[in-house]
Amino acid sequence: MKLHIAALALLAAFSTPAAAQSDDPYAPGRAIVADIGKIVTPNGVQETFEVTLGGARQIVNVRGSDRDNPILIFVHGGPGAVEMPFAWVFQRPWEDVFTVVQYDQRGAGRSYPLNDPATLAPTMTPERYRDDAIELIELLKKRYAKRKVVLMGHSWGSIVGLSVAVKRPDLLYAYVGVGQGIDFREGEKAGMAWTRAKALAAGDMTAVAAIDALAPYPQGEFTIAKADGWRKYAIPYGSLIYNKPDLKYYFQTPRLSPEYTPADVQAWGKGSAFSVTTLWPRLADVSFNSVRKMDVPLVFLLGRHDYTVPSPVAADWFGQVEAPSKTLVWLEHSAHMPMVEEPGHFFAALLRDVLPLTGTKEKK
């Protein structure tokens, strides 16, 4: 649920003539970032490889300073908004205590060109993404000789992650929800109401009228065009990144990513448009409101100002659900991207509230 329109903007930024791309002015910067981030510890791991999950080829990136550390898998948002090209900004400290896994989901990012979209489209359901994640966990457990993993879901990825936690709690030390979605229609309703109130207070009657014109959404037809129709007004009020309405520099972050070339970023833009357009209508009735008991420890890291996927909806559900242990952490100066907005506080929460749930290092 990290914005489709943002991905399209980034795609446009990279849509330069081939001759200009061949010069690639960002290549020296990427080389510096790659050198700084290189894993050099004797027992470290730094690799990118292809796997087939549910019949779809997908790209996986694994980084960590000690492969005996517990695995943390990040399930990215969107649908189609990969995190791999952004991770260099915030992930490096995590890699000292976790082996961190990023993967580009079916139809997304570097995985998008590996599969025929027409063949892939019918498979793109919430259940298939959940089962892809389960297959990946099983594969990683075997590859790195682990018993369990920590699963972190962000935005759309939190739907995938929480679904895994419901179906296969035995695979997880803990589930960590960031920008956690609970009920799609309820979340859209809350986000629209917040944005309309902000616009009304600011005297922006154009925005108010545009939001009102989306009715009866989020009831009825459920399309990404309608979802973007209100979110484009929410971003300037800080629904995505708190107190930062201009996101230009954040969305240029992939230009310096060692994991993504300009061609990869273009694939991300195309994959994001494909994924979110295909999958969004299938999410209308996804809800965890009937789930009242979980069999895995829960940690929610929520931005206090998140109205892209409204955090009050997640907090209400969290307060009612039963689990072996529960920890809710509010990131007070964050919206939907707390790992970027408050990286220190976010990492501190991982150390304090998540790492202890894994016990000691798992020696081979």
C-alpha positions in Angstrom: 0.0 0.0 0.0 3.0 2.2 -0.4 1.9 4.3 -3.3 1.5 3.1 -6.8 1.7 6.8 -7.9 5.1 7.1 -6.2 6.4 4.1 -8.1 5.1 5.6 -11.4 6.9 8.8 -10.6 10.2 7.0 -10.0 9.7 5.1 -13.3 9.3 8.4 -15.1 12.5 9.7 -13.4 14.4 6.9 -15.0 12.7 7.0 -18.4 15.7 8.7 -20.1 17.1 7.9 -23.5 19.3 4.8 -23.7 22.4 6.9 -24.5 21.9 8.9 -21.3 21.4 5.8 -19.2 24.6 4.3 -20.6 26.5 7.1 -18.9 24.8 6.3 -15.6 25.9 9.3 -13.5 24.9 7.4 -10.3 27.3 4.5 -10.9 30.1 6.0 -8.8 27.8 6.7 -6.0 26.5 3.1 -6.1 30.0 1.9 -6.0 30.7 3.9 -2.8 27.6 2.6 -1.1 28.4 -0.9 -2.1 31.9 -0.7 -0.7 30.7 0.8 2.6 28.0 -1.9 2.9 30.2 -4.9 1.9 30.0 -7.7 4.4 33.6 -8.6 5.3 33.2 -10.6 8.6 34.5 -14.2 8.5 31.1 -15.8 9.1 29.1 -13.2 7.2 26.7 -13.7 4.3 26.0 -11.5 1.4 24.3 -13.1 -1.6 21.5 -12.6 -4.1 19.9 -15.6 -5.8 16.8 -16.7 -7.7 14.2 -19.1 -6.3 10.9 -20.5 -7.6 8.0 -20.1 -5.2 4.6 -21.4 -6.2 5.8 -21.7 -9.8 7.0 -18.1 -10.0 10.7 -17.1 -10.3 11.6 -14.5 -7.6 14.8 -12.7 -6.5 16.1 -13.0 -2.9 18.8 -10.9 -1.2 20.4 -12.1 2.0 22.8 -10.0 4.2 24.3 -10.4 7.6 27.5 -10.2 9.6 27.1 -13.6 11.2 25.1 -16.4 9.6 24.6 -17.9 13.1 22.3 -14.9 13.9 18.6 -15.4 13.6 16.9 -14.8 10.2 14.6 -11.8 9.8 12.6 -11.8 6.6 11.2 -8.4 5.4 7.9 -8.8 3.4 7.7 -5.6 1.3 4.6 -3.5 0.7 2.8 -2.2 -2.4 1.5 -4.5 -3.8 4.7 -4.3 -5.9 6.6 -1.7 -3.9 9.8 -3.5 -3.3 12.1 -2.6 -0.4 15.3 -4.1 -1.6 16.5 -0.9 -3.4 15.7 1.3 -0.3 17.2 -1.1 2.3 20.7 0.3 2.1 19.4 3.5 3.8 18.3 1.8 7.1 19.1 -1.9 7.1 22.8 -2.1 7.8 22.6 -2.0 11.6 20.1 -4.8 11.6 22.6 -7.0 9.8 24.9 -7.1 12.9 22.2 -9.0 14.9 20.0 -10.6 12.2 20.6 -12.2 8.9 18.2 -10.0 6.9 16.3 -11.3 3.9 14.7 -9.1 1.3 12.8 -10.6 -1.6 11.0 -9.2 -4.6 7.5 -10.8 -4.6 5.9 -12.3 -7.7 5.3 -9.6 -10.3 7.5 -7.1 -8.5 10.9 -5.4 -8.9 13.6 -7.7 -10.2 11.2 -10.6 -10.2 8.9 -8.9 -12.6 10.9 -9.6 -15.8 11.4 -13.2 -14.9 7.8 -14.3 -15.4 5.2 -13.8 -18.1 2.7 -11.3 -16.7 -0.3 -12.9 -18.5 0.5 -16.2 -16.9 1.2 -14.7 -13.5 -1.9 -12.5 -13.2 -4.4 -15.2 -12.3 -2.1 -16.5 -9.6 -1.9 -13.1 -7.8 -4.1 -13.7 -4.8 -3.4 -13.0 -1.1 -3.4 -16.7 -0.5 -0.7 -17.3 -3.1 1.6 -14.6 -1.7 1.1 -16.1 1.8 2.1 -19.5 0.5 5.1 -18.0 -1.4 6.3 -16.6 1.9 5.9 -20.0 3.6 7.8 -21.7 0.8 10.6 -19.1 1.2 10.8 -19.6 4.9 11.1 -23.3 4.5 13.8 -22.9 1.9 15.8 -20.4 4.0 15.5 -22.6 7.1 17.1 -25.5 5.1 19.7 -23.3 3.4 20.9 -21.7 6.6 20.2 -24.5 9.0 17.6 -22.6 11.2 14.6 -23.8 13.2 12.5 -20.7 12.9 12.6 -17.1 11.6 11.4 -13.6 12.5 8.9 -12.4 9.9 8.4 -8.7 9.4 5.6 -7.5 7.2 5.3 -3.9 6.0 2.1 -2.3 4.5 0.7 -4.7 1.9 3.4 -7.1 3.1 1.9 -7.0 6.6 -1.2 -8.7 5.1 1.0 -11.4 3.7 3.0 -11.7 7.0 0.1 -11.8 9.3 -1.5 -14.4 7.1 1.6 -16.6 7.4 1.5 -16.1 11.2 -2.1 -17.3 11.3 -1.5 -20.3 9.1 2.0 -21.4 10.2 3.0 -20.0 13.6 5.3 -23.0 14.0 7.7 -21.4 11.5 8.1 -18.1 13.5 9.9 -16.9 16.5 7.8 -13.7 16.2 5.7 -11.7 13.8 6.5 -8.0 13.5 3.9 -5.7 11.9 4.9 -2.4 10.4 2.3 -0.2 8.8 0.0 -3.1 9.7 -3.1 -3.6 7.7 -6.1 -5.3 9.4 -9.2 -4.7 7.3 -8.9 -3.1 3.8 -12.3 -1.4 3.6 -12.0 -0.2 7.2 -8.5 1.2 6.7 -9.5 3.0 3.5 -12.5 4.6 5.2 -10.3 5.8 8.1 -7.6 7.2 5.8 -10.1 9.0 3.7 -11.9 10.5 6.7 -8.5 11.7 8.1 -7.5 13.2 4.8 -10.8 15.0 4.3 -10.6 16.5 7.7 -7.1 17.8 7.1 -8.1 19.2 3.8 -11.2 20.9 5.2 -9.2 22.4 8.0 -6.7 23.8 5.4 -9.5 25.2 3.3 -8.6 22.9 0.4 -12.1 22.4 -1.0 -10.8 20.9 -4.2 -9.4 18.0 -2.2 -12.6 17.7 -0.2 -14.7 17.6 -3.4 -12.3 15.0 -5.0 -12.5 12.7 -2.0 -16.3 13.1 -1.8 -16.5 12.2 -5.4 -15.0 8.8 -4.8 -18.1 7.6 -3.0 -19.3 5.0 -2.4 -15.6 3.9 -2.2 -14.4 2.0 -0.1 -17.7 0.2 -0.6 -18.5 -1.0 -4.0 -15.9 -1.0 -6.8 -12.4 -1.5 -5.3 -9.7 -0.2 -7.6 -6.3 1.3 -7.2 -7.4 4.4 -9.1 -9.9 5.1 -6.3 -7.3 4.3 -3.6 -4.8 6.7 -5.2 -7.6 9.2 -5.6 -7.5 10.1 -2.0 -3.9 9.2 -1.1 -2.5 11.8 -3.4 -4.1 14.4 -1.2 -3.0 12.6 2.0 0.7 12.6 1.3 1.1 16.4 1.6 -0.4 16.2 5.1 2.2 13.6 6.1 0.3 10.3 5.8 3.2 8.5 4.3 6.2 10.3 5.8 5.5 12.5 8.8 6.1 16.3 8.3 7.7 15.7 4.9 5.3 16.4 2.1 8.0 16.5 -0.6 9.1 12.9 -1.1 11.3 13.5 -4.1 14.6 12.7 -2.5 13.3 9.6 -0.7 12.0 8.1 -3.9 15.4 8.8 -5.6 17.1 6.5 -3.0 17.2 3.5 -5.4 19.5 5.5 -7.7 22.3 4.7 -5.2 21.3 1.2 -4.4 24.0 -1.5 -5.0 21.2 -4.0 -5.6 19.4 -2.1 -8.3 20.5 -0.8 -11.7 18.5 1.8 -13.6 17.0 -1.1 -15.6 16.0 -2.8 -12.4 14.3 0.4 -11.2 12.3 0.5 -14.4 11.3 -3.1 -13.9 10.1 -2.0 -10.4 7.9 0.7 -11.8 6.4 -1.6 -14.4 6.0 -4.4 -11.9 4.4 -2.0 -9.3 1.8 -0.8 -11.8 1.1 -4.4 -12.9 0.9 -5.8 -9.4 -1.2 -3.2 -7.7 -3.7 -2.9 -10.7 -4.1 -6.7 -10.8 -4.1 -7.4 -7.0 -5.9 -4.4 -5.5 -9.5 -5.5 -6.5 -8.8 -8.9 -4.9 -8.1 -7.3 -1.5 -11.4 -5.6 -0.9 -12.7 -8.1 1.6 -9.4 -9.1 3.2 -9.9 -8.7 7.0 -8.4 -10.1 10.2 -11.2 -8.8 12.4 -12.4 -12.3 13.1 -9.0 -13.4 14.3 -9.0 -13.2 18.1 -6.1 -15.5 19.0 -2.6 -15.9 17.7 -0.1 -18.6 18.5 3.0 -16.6 17.9 4.5 -13.5 19.7 3.4 -10.3 18.2 5.3 -7.0 17.9 3.7 -4.0 16.2 5.9 -1.0 15.3 3.4 1.6 14.3 3.9 5.2 13.2 1.8 7.5 15.3 0.9 9.6 12.2 0.3 6.7 9.7 -2.8 7.3 7.7 -1.6 5.6 4.5 -2.6 2.4 6.4 -4.2 4.0 9.4 -2.4 2.9 12.6 -5.4 3.3 14.9 -7.1 0.4 13.1 -4.1 -1.8 13.8 -3.8 -0.7 17.4 -7.5 -1.4 18.0 -7.1 -5.0 16.7 -3.9 -5.5 18.6 -5.6 -4.5 21.8 -8.2 -7.3 21.4 -6.2 -10.2 20.1 -4.7 -12.8 22.4 -1.1 -14.0 21.8 1.8 -15.7 23.8 3.2 -12.2 24.1 2.3 -8.8 22.7 4.4 -5.6 22.4 3.1 -2.4 20.7 5.7 0.3 20.0 4.6 3.7 18.9 7.1 5.6 16.7 5.9 9.1 17.7 7.6 11.0 14.8 6.7 8.6 12.1 3.9 7.9 9.6 4.0 4.9 7.3 7.8 4.5 7.0 9.1 4.3 10.5 12.3 2.3 9.6 13.3 5.3 7.5 11.8 8.1 9.5 13.1 7.0 12.9 15.8 4.4 12.1 17.4 4.7 15.6 14.2 4.2 17.5 13.2 1.4 15.1 16.4 -0.5 15.5 16.3 0.0 19.3 12.9 -1.7 19.3 14.3 -4.6 17.3 17.0 -5.0 19.9 14.8 -4.6 22.9 11.5 -6.2 21.8 12.2 -8.6 18.9 15.7 -10.1 19.3 15.1 -11.6 22.8 12.2 -13.6 21.3 14.7 -15.6 19.2 16.7 -16.9 22.2 20.4 -17.5 21.7 22.2 -17.9 18.4 21.5 -21.1 16.5 24.8 -22.8 15.9 25.1 -25.1 13.0 
